[in-house]
Amino acid sequence: MRKDVSFAALPTEARMRYPALRAALPGGLRRWVLDFEAVTEAAVRDFAAALADGARLIDAGAGECVYAPYFPRQRYVGVDLGVGDANWGYGDLDVVADLARLPFQPASFDACIHLNTLEHVPEPSEVLGEIARVLAPGARLLLVVPFNWEVHQAPHDYSRLTRYGLRHQLDRAGFVEVEIRPVGGFFRFLSRQCFNALRFFSGVWFALAAAVLAVPALLLPLLDPLDRERDFTLGYVCTARRR
């Protein structure tokens, strides 16, 4: 039986070149190719701007707390179990805890961000229920989840949810005013796969692959308006309020 090749199993040179290429992309080009990340950052920025000064915000699944700087006016609390990526530094977390058993009283927070984390918990319904429990009535939630995405942070990668599964889980947890926006369609998905393919090459083959794949990676997103259903989306940006 064929086994999927994980990023960690690739040659060292390939693992190093791929992140270096991502980091070297100029700002505009990075936003064009890495659209999912760019949309996520914009959603966080807009979410932060809409929150009141002093609002209590929980970053549930904060990891390295990379989004903390977006909330200088709010009371940011980063929470994570700290087991997702062995290469990450979890020293900036405010609380180390299981997201399915948050150590906070009900209605402790005015808002929550839960970004690219729901796929890493064994029981998504339990985590969303806990988030709802610690949010005050009417509190806002920003949820970002991948859909067409490779296995990552293995073995802590458990599931993918469609937009219908997400709505069901959010409704069940007690959220209302649920809005779910797909991030890109079929052609942005293809563009991303052209870029992702570079992780499998090293040495002279990396340069050759980059030359071949660069053009489709850059041009395919221009065709994305053709996919109106967005069933091949890379992921979803969701907003909701606690009932």
C-alpha positions as CSV (number, residue, x, y, z in Angstrom):
1,M,0.0,0.0,0.0
2,R,1.3,3.4,-0.9
3,K,2.0,5.7,2.0
4,D,1.5,9.5,1.9
5,V,4.7,11.4,2.2
6,S,4.6,13.9,5.1
7,F,6.6,17.1,5.1
8,A,8.7,15.9,7.9
9,A,9.8,12.8,5.9
10,L,11.2,14.9,3.0
11,P,14.9,15.4,2.6
12,T,16.4,18.2,4.8
13,E,17.2,20.4,1.8
14,A,13.7,20.2,0.5
15,R,12.2,21.1,3.9
16,M,14.5,24.1,4.2
17,R,14.1,25.4,0.6
18,Y,10.3,25.5,0.6
19,P,9.8,27.7,3.7
20,A,12.7,29.9,2.5
21,L,10.9,30.4,-0.8
22,R,7.7,31.3,1.0
23,A,9.5,33.8,3.2
24,A,11.3,35.3,0.1
25,L,8.1,36.1,-1.8
26,P,7.5,39.9,-2.0
27,G,4.5,41.1,-0.1
28,G,2.1,41.5,-3.1
29,L,3.2,38.2,-4.6
30,R,2.9,36.4,-1.3
31,R,-0.7,37.6,-0.9
32,W,-1.5,36.5,-4.4
33,V,-0.1,33.0,-4.1
34,L,-0.7,32.4,-0.4
35,D,-4.3,33.7,-0.5
36,F,-5.6,31.6,2.4
37,E,-3.0,33.2,4.8
38,A,-3.7,36.6,3.4
39,V,-7.4,36.3,3.8
40,T,-6.9,35.0,7.4
41,E,-4.8,38.0,8.4
42,A,-7.3,40.4,6.9
43,A,-10.1,38.7,8.8
44,V,-8.2,38.9,12.1
45,R,-7.4,42.6,11.4
46,D,-11.0,43.4,10.7
47,F,-12.2,41.4,13.7
48,A,-9.8,43.2,16.0
49,A,-10.8,46.6,14.7
50,A,-14.4,46.0,15.5
51,L,-13.8,45.0,19.1
52,A,-14.1,47.6,21.9
53,D,-11.1,48.8,23.9
54,G,-10.5,46.5,26.9
55,A,-12.6,43.6,25.4
56,R,-11.6,40.3,26.8
57,L,-10.4,38.1,24.0
58,I,-9.4,34.4,24.1
59,D,-7.2,33.0,21.3
60,A,-8.2,29.3,21.6
61,G,-5.4,27.4,20.0
62,A,-3.0,30.3,20.0
63,G,0.2,28.3,19.2
64,E,3.0,30.8,19.1
65,C,0.6,33.7,19.7
66,V,1.4,35.2,16.3
67,Y,-2.0,37.1,16.3
68,A,-1.5,38.7,19.7
69,P,-0.1,42.0,18.1
70,Y,-3.4,42.5,16.3
71,F,-5.1,43.1,19.7
72,P,-3.1,45.8,21.5
73,R,-6.4,47.5,22.7
74,Q,-7.9,44.3,24.0
75,R,-7.1,41.9,26.9
76,Y,-5.6,39.1,24.9
77,V,-5.4,35.6,26.4
78,G,-3.6,33.0,24.4
79,V,-4.5,29.4,25.2
80,D,-3.1,26.2,23.7
81,L,-2.2,22.6,24.8
82,G,1.2,23.2,23.3
83,V,1.6,19.8,21.5
84,G,0.9,20.6,17.9
85,D,4.3,21.3,16.4
86,A,7.6,20.3,18.1
87,N,9.4,23.1,16.3
88,W,7.2,25.8,17.8
89,G,7.9,27.9,20.8
90,Y,4.9,28.0,23.2
91,G,6.5,30.3,25.7
92,D,4.2,33.3,25.0
93,L,1.1,31.4,26.0
94,D,-0.9,32.8,28.9
95,V,-2.5,29.4,29.7
96,V,-1.6,25.9,28.7
97,A,-4.8,23.9,28.6
98,D,-7.0,21.4,26.7
99,L,-9.4,23.4,24.6
100,A,-12.1,20.8,25.5
101,R,-11.7,21.7,29.2
102,L,-11.0,25.4,29.4
103,P,-10.1,26.6,33.0
104,F,-12.3,29.7,32.9
105,Q,-15.7,30.6,34.4
106,P,-18.7,30.9,32.1
107,A,-19.0,34.2,30.2
108,S,-15.4,35.1,30.9
109,F,-14.7,36.6,27.4
110,D,-16.2,39.1,25.0
111,A,-14.7,37.5,21.9
112,C,-12.8,34.5,20.6
113,I,-10.5,33.7,17.7
114,H,-10.1,30.0,16.8
115,L,-7.8,29.9,13.8
116,N,-6.7,26.8,11.9
117,T,-7.1,24.7,15.1
118,L,-10.4,22.9,14.9
119,E,-8.9,20.2,12.7
120,H,-6.3,19.5,15.4
121,V,-8.8,18.5,18.1
122,P,-10.2,15.0,18.4
123,E,-13.7,16.2,19.3
124,P,-14.6,19.5,17.5
125,S,-18.1,19.6,19.1
126,E,-16.6,19.5,22.6
127,V,-14.2,22.4,21.8
128,L,-16.8,24.6,20.2
129,G,-19.1,23.9,23.2
130,E,-16.4,24.9,25.6
131,I,-15.7,28.1,23.6
132,A,-19.4,28.9,23.7
133,R,-19.4,28.3,27.5
134,V,-16.7,30.8,28.3
135,L,-18.1,33.5,26.0
136,A,-20.5,36.0,27.2
137,P,-24.0,36.2,25.6
138,G,-23.6,38.0,22.3
139,A,-19.8,37.6,22.2
140,R,-18.2,37.3,18.8
141,L,-16.3,34.4,17.3
142,L,-13.9,34.3,14.4
143,L,-13.3,30.8,13.2
144,V,-10.9,29.8,10.3
145,V,-10.6,26.2,9.2
146,P,-8.8,24.5,6.2
147,F,-10.6,22.2,3.9
148,N,-8.6,21.1,0.9
149,W,-5.3,21.0,2.9
150,E,-2.5,18.5,3.4
151,V,-2.0,16.6,6.7
152,H,-0.1,18.8,9.0
153,Q,1.1,18.8,12.6
154,A,0.8,15.0,12.5
155,P,-0.4,13.0,14.3
156,H,-2.5,15.8,15.7
157,D,-4.6,16.3,12.5
158,Y,-8.0,14.7,12.8
159,S,-10.6,16.0,10.5
160,R,-11.9,18.4,7.8
161,L,-15.4,19.9,7.9
162,T,-17.5,21.1,4.9
163,R,-19.4,24.4,5.2
164,Y,-22.5,22.3,6.1
165,G,-20.6,20.5,8.8
166,L,-19.3,23.7,10.2
167,R,-22.8,25.3,10.3
168,H,-24.1,22.2,12.1
169,Q,-21.4,22.3,14.7
170,L,-21.8,26.0,15.3
171,D,-25.6,25.8,15.6
172,R,-25.2,22.9,18.0
173,A,-22.8,24.8,20.2
174,G,-25.1,27.7,20.6
175,F,-23.9,30.2,18.0
176,V,-26.1,32.4,15.9
177,E,-25.7,34.8,13.0
178,V,-23.3,32.3,11.4
179,E,-21.6,33.4,8.2
180,I,-19.3,31.1,6.4
181,R,-17.1,32.3,3.5
182,P,-15.1,30.0,1.3
183,V,-11.5,31.1,0.7
184,G,-10.9,30.6,-3.0
185,G,-12.2,28.0,-5.5
186,F,-10.9,25.3,-7.8
187,F,-8.3,27.4,-9.6
188,R,-6.8,28.9,-6.4
189,F,-6.7,25.3,-5.1
190,L,-4.7,24.2,-8.2
191,S,-2.4,27.2,-7.9
192,R,-1.7,26.3,-4.3
193,Q,-0.9,22.7,-5.3
194,C,1.6,23.9,-7.9
195,F,3.4,25.9,-5.2
196,N,3.1,23.0,-2.7
197,A,4.7,20.6,-5.2
198,L,8.0,22.4,-4.7
199,R,8.4,20.8,-1.3
200,F,9.2,17.5,-3.0
201,F,12.3,18.7,-4.9
202,S,15.8,19.6,-3.9
203,G,19.0,20.7,-5.6
204,V,18.9,21.3,-9.3
205,W,15.4,19.7,-9.5
206,F,14.0,22.4,-7.2
207,A,15.1,25.1,-9.6
208,L,13.7,23.2,-12.6
209,A,10.4,22.5,-10.8
210,A,10.1,26.2,-9.7
211,A,10.6,27.3,-13.3
212,V,8.0,25.0,-14.6
213,L,5.4,25.5,-11.9
214,A,5.7,29.3,-11.4
215,V,3.6,30.3,-14.4
216,P,0.6,28.2,-13.5
217,A,0.8,29.1,-9.8
218,L,0.6,32.7,-10.8
219,L,-1.9,32.6,-13.6
220,L,-4.5,30.0,-12.4
221,P,-6.0,32.3,-9.7
222,L,-7.2,34.6,-12.6
223,L,-9.6,31.8,-13.5
224,D,-11.0,31.4,-10.0
225,P,-14.2,33.4,-10.7
226,L,-15.3,30.5,-12.9
227,D,-15.8,28.4,-9.8
228,R,-18.9,30.0,-8.3
229,E,-19.8,27.1,-6.0
230,R,-16.4,27.1,-4.3
231,D,-16.7,23.4,-3.6
232,F,-12.9,23.0,-4.0
233,T,-12.1,25.8,-1.6
234,L,-8.9,25.8,0.5
235,G,-10.8,26.6,3.6
236,Y,-13.4,28.8,5.3
237,V,-13.6,32.0,7.3
238,C,-16.5,31.9,9.7
239,T,-18.0,34.5,12.0
240,A,-20.8,34.0,14.6
241,R,-22.2,35.2,17.9
242,R,-22.8,33.4,21.1
243,R,-26.6,33.0,21.6
